[in-house]
């Protein structure tokens, strides 16, 4: 099975969707709904983990491209 090509735009779109969901919960929290605060915190934890993974993936792709370029010039 072939690995799907990494697309930064797709990953950012997923992060954006999480932010939108968090914004809805933030509005509810501001209106006094305590449970919405817990959901907003969960969104933040998810965003943090996903952004960290995305940072590593970007670095990995960058290094792969650099290595490919190096082997092509040799």
PyMOL commands that place a pseudoatom at each C-alpha (Angstrom):
pseudoatom trace, name=CA, resn=UNK, resi=1, chain=A, elem=C, hetatm=0, pos=[0.000, 0.000, 0.000]
pseudoatom trace, name=CA, resn=UNK, resi=2, chain=A, elem=C, hetatm=0, pos=[1.340, 3.419, -0.981]
pseudoatom trace, name=CA, resn=UNK, resi=3, chain=A, elem=C, hetatm=0, pos=[1.677, 6.081, 1.716]
pseudoatom trace, name=CA, resn=UNK, resi=4, chain=A, elem=C, hetatm=0, pos=[-0.475, 9.158, 1.123]
pseudoatom trace, name=CA, resn=UNK, resi=5, chain=A, elem=C, hetatm=0, pos=[1.504, 12.245, 0.139]
pseudoatom trace, name=CA, resn=UNK, resi=6, chain=A, elem=C, hetatm=0, pos=[1.927, 14.802, 2.905]
pseudoatom trace, name=CA, resn=UNK, resi=7, chain=A, elem=C, hetatm=0, pos=[0.031, 18.021, 2.262]
pseudoatom trace, name=CA, resn=UNK, resi=8, chain=A, elem=C, hetatm=0, pos=[0.553, 20.848, 4.744]
pseudoatom trace, name=CA, resn=UNK, resi=9, chain=A, elem=C, hetatm=0, pos=[-2.633, 22.575, 3.575]
pseudoatom trace, name=CA, resn=UNK, resi=10, chain=A, elem=C, hetatm=0, pos=[-4.706, 19.508, 4.508]
pseudoatom trace, name=CA, resn=UNK, resi=11, chain=A, elem=C, hetatm=0, pos=[-3.156, 19.378, 7.966]
pseudoatom trace, name=CA, resn=UNK, resi=12, chain=A, elem=C, hetatm=0, pos=[-3.802, 23.080, 8.522]
pseudoatom trace, name=CA, resn=UNK, resi=13, chain=A, elem=C, hetatm=0, pos=[-7.394, 22.599, 7.451]
pseudoatom trace, name=CA, resn=UNK, resi=14, chain=A, elem=C, hetatm=0, pos=[-7.838, 19.952, 10.154]
pseudoatom trace, name=CA, resn=UNK, resi=15, chain=A, elem=C, hetatm=0, pos=[-6.333, 22.295, 12.755]
pseudoatom trace, name=CA, resn=UNK, resi=16, chain=A, elem=C, hetatm=0, pos=[-8.677, 25.029, 11.564]
pseudoatom trace, name=CA, resn=UNK, resi=17, chain=A, elem=C, hetatm=0, pos=[-11.694, 22.762, 12.042]
pseudoatom trace, name=CA, resn=UNK, resi=18, chain=A, elem=C, hetatm=0, pos=[-10.588, 22.080, 15.614]
pseudoatom trace, name=CA, resn=UNK, resi=19, chain=A, elem=C, hetatm=0, pos=[-10.258, 25.817, 16.232]
pseudoatom trace, name=CA, resn=UNK, resi=20, chain=A, elem=C, hetatm=0, pos=[-13.781, 26.404, 14.932]
pseudoatom trace, name=CA, resn=UNK, resi=21, chain=A, elem=C, hetatm=0, pos=[-15.154, 23.718, 17.254]
pseudoatom trace, name=CA, resn=UNK, resi=22, chain=A, elem=C, hetatm=0, pos=[-13.221, 25.291, 20.118]
pseudoatom trace, name=CA, resn=UNK, resi=23, chain=A, elem=C, hetatm=0, pos=[-14.615, 28.728, 19.307]
pseudoatom trace, name=CA, resn=UNK, resi=24, chain=A, elem=C, hetatm=0, pos=[-18.161, 27.386, 19.644]
pseudoatom trace, name=CA, resn=UNK, resi=25, chain=A, elem=C, hetatm=0, pos=[-17.330, 25.934, 23.051]
pseudoatom trace, name=CA, resn=UNK, resi=26, chain=A, elem=C, hetatm=0, pos=[-15.557, 29.161, 24.061]
pseudoatom trace, name=CA, resn=UNK, resi=27, chain=A, elem=C, hetatm=0, pos=[-18.731, 31.139, 23.335]
pseudoatom trace, name=CA, resn=UNK, resi=28, chain=A, elem=C, hetatm=0, pos=[-20.750, 28.703, 25.453]
pseudoatom trace, name=CA, resn=UNK, resi=29, chain=A, elem=C, hetatm=0, pos=[-18.176, 28.929, 28.248]
pseudoatom trace, name=CA, resn=UNK, resi=30, chain=A, elem=C, hetatm=0, pos=[-18.356, 32.734, 28.159]
pseudoatom trace, name=CA, resn=UNK, resi=31, chain=A, elem=C, hetatm=0, pos=[-22.120, 32.421, 28.592]
pseudoatom trace, name=CA, resn=UNK, resi=32, chain=A, elem=C, hetatm=0, pos=[-21.602, 30.409, 31.778]
pseudoatom trace, name=CA, resn=UNK, resi=33, chain=A, elem=C, hetatm=0, pos=[-21.537, 26.795, 30.594]
pseudoatom trace, name=CA, resn=UNK, resi=34, chain=A, elem=C, hetatm=0, pos=[-18.771, 25.137, 32.653]
pseudoatom trace, name=CA, resn=UNK, resi=35, chain=A, elem=C, hetatm=0, pos=[-18.799, 21.900, 30.647]
pseudoatom trace, name=CA, resn=UNK, resi=36, chain=A, elem=C, hetatm=0, pos=[-17.945, 23.902, 27.532]
pseudoatom trace, name=CA, resn=UNK, resi=37, chain=A, elem=C, hetatm=0, pos=[-14.781, 25.058, 29.299]
pseudoatom trace, name=CA, resn=UNK, resi=38, chain=A, elem=C, hetatm=0, pos=[-13.718, 21.458, 29.778]
pseudoatom trace, name=CA, resn=UNK, resi=39, chain=A, elem=C, hetatm=0, pos=[-14.316, 20.770, 26.067]
pseudoatom trace, name=CA, resn=UNK, resi=40, chain=A, elem=C, hetatm=0, pos=[-12.334, 23.897, 25.136]
pseudoatom trace, name=CA, resn=UNK, resi=41, chain=A, elem=C, hetatm=0, pos=[-9.417, 22.660, 27.241]
pseudoatom trace, name=CA, resn=UNK, resi=42, chain=A, elem=C, hetatm=0, pos=[-9.601, 19.289, 25.479]
pseudoatom trace, name=CA, resn=UNK, resi=43, chain=A, elem=C, hetatm=0, pos=[-9.494, 21.086, 22.127]
pseudoatom trace, name=CA, resn=UNK, resi=44, chain=A, elem=C, hetatm=0, pos=[-6.400, 22.985, 23.262]
pseudoatom trace, name=CA, resn=UNK, resi=45, chain=A, elem=C, hetatm=0, pos=[-4.676, 19.762, 24.324]
pseudoatom trace, name=CA, resn=UNK, resi=46, chain=A, elem=C, hetatm=0, pos=[-5.554, 18.188, 20.987]
pseudoatom trace, name=CA, resn=UNK, resi=47, chain=A, elem=C, hetatm=0, pos=[-4.274, 21.211, 19.074]
pseudoatom trace, name=CA, resn=UNK, resi=48, chain=A, elem=C, hetatm=0, pos=[-1.016, 21.164, 21.003]
pseudoatom trace, name=CA, resn=UNK, resi=49, chain=A, elem=C, hetatm=0, pos=[-0.405, 17.477, 20.271]
pseudoatom trace, name=CA, resn=UNK, resi=50, chain=A, elem=C, hetatm=0, pos=[-1.383, 17.824, 16.608]
pseudoatom trace, name=CA, resn=UNK, resi=51, chain=A, elem=C, hetatm=0, pos=[0.775, 20.907, 16.095]
pseudoatom trace, name=CA, resn=UNK, resi=52, chain=A, elem=C, hetatm=0, pos=[3.767, 19.194, 17.682]
pseudoatom trace, name=CA, resn=UNK, resi=53, chain=A, elem=C, hetatm=0, pos=[3.297, 16.175, 15.399]
pseudoatom trace, name=CA, resn=UNK, resi=54, chain=A, elem=C, hetatm=0, pos=[2.934, 18.528, 12.435]
pseudoatom trace, name=CA, resn=UNK, resi=55, chain=A, elem=C, hetatm=0, pos=[6.205, 20.274, 13.335]
pseudoatom trace, name=CA, resn=UNK, resi=56, chain=A, elem=C, hetatm=0, pos=[8.007, 16.922, 13.317]
pseudoatom trace, name=CA, resn=UNK, resi=57, chain=A, elem=C, hetatm=0, pos=[6.391, 15.906, 10.026]
pseudoatom trace, name=CA, resn=UNK, resi=58, chain=A, elem=C, hetatm=0, pos=[7.397, 19.183, 8.354]
pseudoatom trace, name=CA, resn=UNK, resi=59, chain=A, elem=C, hetatm=0, pos=[10.980, 18.706, 9.541]
pseudoatom trace, name=CA, resn=UNK, resi=60, chain=A, elem=C, hetatm=0, pos=[10.965, 15.113, 8.287]
pseudoatom trace, name=CA, resn=UNK, resi=61, chain=A, elem=C, hetatm=0, pos=[9.712, 16.125, 4.827]
pseudoatom trace, name=CA, resn=UNK, resi=62, chain=A, elem=C, hetatm=0, pos=[12.202, 18.976, 4.682]
pseudoatom trace, name=CA, resn=UNK, resi=63, chain=A, elem=C, hetatm=0, pos=[15.073, 16.613, 5.519]
pseudoatom trace, name=CA, resn=UNK, resi=64, chain=A, elem=C, hetatm=0, pos=[13.876, 14.076, 2.943]
pseudoatom trace, name=CA, resn=UNK, resi=65, chain=A, elem=C, hetatm=0, pos=[13.790, 16.743, 0.241]
pseudoatom trace, name=CA, resn=UNK, resi=66, chain=A, elem=C, hetatm=0, pos=[17.255, 17.928, 1.226]
pseudoatom trace, name=CA, resn=UNK, resi=67, chain=A, elem=C, hetatm=0, pos=[18.587, 14.350, 1.042]
pseudoatom trace, name=CA, resn=UNK, resi=68, chain=A, elem=C, hetatm=0, pos=[16.937, 13.771, -2.350]
pseudoatom trace, name=CA, resn=UNK, resi=69, chain=A, elem=C, hetatm=0, pos=[18.434, 16.959, -3.677]
pseudoatom trace, name=CA, resn=UNK, resi=70, chain=A, elem=C, hetatm=0, pos=[21.846, 15.925, -2.391]
pseudoatom trace, name=CA, resn=UNK, resi=71, chain=A, elem=C, hetatm=0, pos=[21.665, 12.499, -4.069]
pseudoatom trace, name=CA, resn=UNK, resi=72, chain=A, elem=C, hetatm=0, pos=[20.506, 14.027, -7.372]
pseudoatom trace, name=CA, resn=UNK, resi=73, chain=A, elem=C, hetatm=0, pos=[23.490, 16.375, -7.572]
pseudoatom trace, name=CA, resn=UNK, resi=74, chain=A, elem=C, hetatm=0, pos=[26.046, 13.667, -6.785]
for i in range(1, 74): cmd.bond("trace and resi %d" % i, "trace and resi %d" % (i + 1))
show_as sticks, trace
zoom trace
